[in-house]
Amino acid sequence: MIDIKGRAQMHTDRAGDPLDGLVNMFDLGIVLAVAFLIAALQAHNLTQVLTQAPKPTPAKHTITVKPNQSLVHLKAGSTQVPVNGGGKLGAVYQLPNGELVYVKNK
């Protein structure tokens, strides 16, 4: 049996809370993630890609006009006309510059 004398003193724990180190590791992980993100953006020059306005892509559509068809340029307006019936007379296409082209069947 161990004999404890009256002059023995209590010693405080100097190690601290073991979860304090876990919080510090979480903070380190956040800092490293942000650092890697910044490094990737600078390395691949993605900041220019993210800040530039999107470039308009050229239209790759072709309008084929048959010999019995004619082209009529239209200007868009706000007038609406009710249609009760009818049939297809042609097709309307929008060009890359915003202009409308009506291909009329004869």
Backbone bond lengths (Angstrom), bond angles and torsions (degrees), N, CA, C in turn:
res aa  C-N    CA-C-N  psi(-1)  N-CA   C-N-CA  omega(-1)  CA-C   N-CA-C  phi
1 M - - - 1.415 - - 1.528 109.32 -
2 I 1.371 116.34 147.06 1.455 121.04 -177.82 1.524 107.85 -92.56
3 D 1.280 112.91 132.13 1.459 118.53 -179.80 1.522 108.72 -98.54
4 I 1.349 117.77 120.95 1.460 122.94 178.97 1.514 107.30 -105.49
5 K 1.299 114.15 122.87 1.453 118.52 -179.09 1.514 110.43 -88.91
6 G 1.245 118.66 165.20 1.438 124.19 -176.07 1.502 115.03 -68.28
7 R 1.297 118.70 -18.37 1.453 120.23 -179.06 1.525 113.88 -89.23
8 A 1.354 117.82 2.72 1.464 121.50 177.42 1.525 109.02 -66.34
9 Q 1.350 116.13 142.25 1.461 121.20 -177.57 1.522 110.10 -117.40
10 M 1.311 114.21 153.67 1.469 120.01 175.73 1.527 108.93 -81.35
11 H 1.276 117.37 135.06 1.467 122.34 176.36 1.530 108.73 -104.29
12 T 1.325 116.59 135.30 1.464 119.96 178.58 1.516 109.58 -76.38
13 D 1.326 114.89 152.50 1.464 121.03 178.63 1.528 108.74 -76.08
14 R 1.310 118.30 120.02 1.459 122.30 -178.36 1.531 112.37 -92.48
15 A 1.308 116.99 -9.14 1.461 119.96 -175.47 1.530 111.42 -75.25
16 G 1.307 120.06 -27.67 1.460 122.22 -179.29 1.513 111.81 80.76
17 D 1.300 115.30 -171.04 1.464 121.37 -179.02 1.525 109.08 -79.38
18 P 1.327 118.31 128.31 1.470 119.59 -179.70 1.534 113.30 -67.46
19 L 1.339 118.94 -20.68 1.467 120.48 179.83 1.524 112.37 -78.93
20 D 1.331 118.61 -13.11 1.460 120.66 176.88 1.528 111.15 -60.87
21 G 1.296 117.30 -38.22 1.465 121.42 178.60 1.512 111.96 -66.35
22 L 1.345 117.29 -33.75 1.459 120.84 178.77 1.527 111.12 -66.74
23 V 1.312 118.13 -38.82 1.457 122.03 177.61 1.521 109.79 -64.73
24 N 1.304 117.07 -40.44 1.465 120.66 178.65 1.530 110.85 -65.07
25 M 1.323 118.21 -36.33 1.467 121.12 178.12 1.537 110.65 -67.82
26 F 1.342 117.82 -36.07 1.458 121.16 176.52 1.523 110.26 -63.85
27 D 1.314 117.46 -44.87 1.466 121.25 177.90 1.528 110.63 -61.07
28 L 1.299 117.06 -41.93 1.465 121.14 178.74 1.529 110.88 -63.11
29 G 1.333 117.24 -39.01 1.460 121.13 178.67 1.518 111.83 -63.78
30 I 1.334 117.55 -41.02 1.466 121.12 178.01 1.529 110.29 -63.49
31 V 1.323 116.73 -45.44 1.470 120.98 -179.58 1.526 110.41 -62.34
32 L 1.325 117.78 -42.04 1.468 120.61 179.81 1.535 110.94 -67.34
33 A 1.321 118.25 -38.66 1.470 120.43 179.23 1.522 110.87 -63.04
34 V 1.317 117.24 -43.82 1.468 120.51 178.27 1.528 110.48 -65.32
35 A 1.324 116.98 -39.84 1.472 120.30 179.46 1.528 111.00 -63.78
36 F 1.340 117.51 -42.53 1.462 120.07 178.51 1.524 111.27 -66.42
37 L 1.320 117.76 -36.44 1.460 120.64 177.63 1.522 111.14 -64.27
38 I 1.311 117.18 -44.53 1.466 120.66 178.57 1.527 110.78 -64.44
39 A 1.330 116.88 -41.38 1.466 120.56 179.03 1.533 110.94 -63.77
40 A 1.334 117.38 -39.67 1.468 120.13 179.78 1.524 110.95 -67.64
41 L 1.330 117.13 -38.69 1.460 119.77 179.50 1.525 111.38 -66.00
42 Q 1.309 117.01 -37.77 1.459 119.64 -179.80 1.516 111.26 -76.87
43 A 1.317 117.82 -36.23 1.462 120.76 -176.55 1.524 111.69 -68.65
44 H 1.291 117.53 -39.86 1.461 120.57 -176.37 1.519 112.60 -99.34
45 N 1.298 116.51 7.65 1.456 122.61 176.45 1.531 111.08 57.16
46 L 1.334 115.51 36.97 1.458 120.08 -178.11 1.517 112.49 -75.91
47 T 1.326 116.97 -14.64 1.458 117.92 179.25 1.528 110.24 -65.48
48 Q 1.323 117.71 -35.27 1.456 120.11 177.52 1.523 110.81 -67.86
49 V 1.322 116.83 -38.84 1.452 120.66 -179.48 1.529 110.13 -65.96
50 L 1.344 116.73 -38.49 1.453 120.26 -177.50 1.524 112.67 -75.80
51 T 1.326 117.88 -24.63 1.461 119.93 -176.17 1.524 113.15 -98.59
52 Q 1.314 119.39 -14.37 1.456 121.53 -178.97 1.523 110.34 -80.09
53 A 1.318 115.16 148.26 1.462 120.71 174.10 1.524 108.13 -73.33
54 P 1.318 117.34 146.40 1.467 118.71 179.91 1.524 110.92 -63.84
55 K 1.321 114.91 137.96 1.460 120.53 179.29 1.522 109.12 -81.33
56 P 1.321 117.64 136.55 1.469 118.42 178.30 1.522 110.20 -69.06
57 T 1.289 115.25 134.59 1.463 119.37 179.46 1.517 108.47 -88.57
58 P 1.316 116.84 138.07 1.462 118.95 179.21 1.530 110.54 -67.77
59 A 1.302 115.32 142.02 1.465 119.85 179.70 1.521 109.41 -70.53
60 K 1.310 115.40 138.67 1.454 120.35 -179.59 1.529 110.66 -111.41
61 H 1.337 115.69 21.06 1.448 119.82 -179.52 1.533 109.82 -90.61
62 T 1.282 114.53 145.31 1.455 120.66 178.89 1.523 108.70 -118.06
63 I 1.304 115.72 133.19 1.453 120.48 176.19 1.521 107.15 -98.27
64 T 1.306 115.90 119.07 1.455 121.22 179.59 1.526 108.44 -101.99
65 V 1.312 116.37 122.73 1.458 121.78 -179.71 1.522 107.98 -110.16
66 K 1.313 114.67 122.33 1.465 120.14 179.60 1.525 109.35 -79.90
67 P 1.313 118.00 162.66 1.471 120.27 -178.51 1.530 114.36 -57.99
68 N 1.328 119.12 -28.14 1.459 120.18 -178.29 1.537 112.18 -94.26
69 Q 1.331 118.21 16.11 1.460 122.81 179.74 1.525 109.86 -117.13
70 S 1.348 116.32 157.34 1.459 120.29 176.38 1.521 109.38 -134.59
71 L 1.345 116.52 156.21 1.461 122.67 -179.37 1.517 109.76 -98.84
72 V 1.322 116.18 136.76 1.458 122.26 177.21 1.522 106.96 -131.87
73 H 1.346 118.28 122.33 1.460 121.93 177.81 1.522 109.38 -80.98
74 L 1.340 116.12 133.96 1.455 121.84 -178.31 1.520 109.87 -116.90
75 K 1.319 115.77 152.34 1.455 121.56 170.86 1.517 107.04 -112.17
76 A 1.328 115.67 130.48 1.457 120.14 -177.59 1.524 109.97 -69.61
77 G 1.291 116.42 139.67 1.463 122.00 178.73 1.516 109.85 -135.09
78 S 1.328 116.75 174.80 1.451 120.91 -178.62 1.525 112.17 -98.66
79 T 1.318 118.49 5.30 1.453 122.02 -178.10 1.520 109.66 -76.65
80 Q 1.335 115.58 129.99 1.457 120.32 177.24 1.520 108.42 -113.42
81 V 1.310 115.16 135.68 1.462 120.90 -178.39 1.520 107.79 -120.41
82 P 1.339 118.38 125.92 1.474 119.24 177.32 1.525 110.38 -70.87
83 V 1.308 116.53 138.99 1.460 122.17 -178.85 1.522 107.46 -119.49
84 N 1.333 116.79 124.14 1.459 120.99 -179.33 1.518 112.50 -96.89
85 G 1.276 118.37 -18.62 1.450 120.69 -178.77 1.509 109.45 -179.26
86 G 1.292 117.49 178.89 1.447 120.32 178.70 1.514 110.46 139.01
87 G 1.309 114.72 -169.80 1.451 119.77 -179.22 1.514 110.49 -138.79
88 K 1.293 114.73 176.96 1.463 120.73 -178.54 1.524 109.42 -74.60
89 L 1.338 115.20 127.10 1.459 120.51 178.38 1.520 111.96 -106.75
90 G 1.315 117.82 -19.38 1.456 121.34 -177.83 1.514 109.67 176.05
91 A 1.324 115.77 -156.25 1.464 121.26 -178.85 1.520 109.04 -141.36
92 V 1.337 116.19 149.18 1.460 122.09 177.95 1.522 107.86 -113.05
93 Y 1.337 116.29 131.78 1.457 122.67 179.14 1.518 108.91 -123.00
94 Q 1.325 116.02 146.54 1.463 120.30 175.87 1.520 108.42 -106.57
95 L 1.330 116.16 124.59 1.461 122.13 179.74 1.522 109.77 -79.02
96 P 1.352 118.60 163.63 1.462 121.23 -179.07 1.524 113.96 -58.39
97 N 1.332 117.97 -27.46 1.466 120.14 179.47 1.522 111.92 -84.64
98 G 1.335 119.37 3.39 1.450 123.23 176.98 1.511 114.09 96.19
99 E 1.312 117.88 -5.18 1.459 122.18 -177.92 1.525 109.34 -76.42
100 L 1.336 116.33 141.27 1.455 121.66 178.16 1.520 109.74 -96.92
101 V 1.328 116.32 139.30 1.465 122.53 178.48 1.519 107.27 -125.59
102 Y 1.314 115.39 126.71 1.464 122.06 177.93 1.520 108.34 -103.89
103 V 1.336 116.43 121.83 1.463 121.80 177.40 1.520 106.60 -100.29
104 K 1.316 114.79 110.85 1.456 121.55 -172.82 1.522 110.31 -96.54
105 N 1.327 116.97 131.60 1.472 120.81 173.60 1.509 108.79 -81.91
106 K 1.334 118.15 139.50 1.473 121.51 178.03 1.489 109.96 -97.53
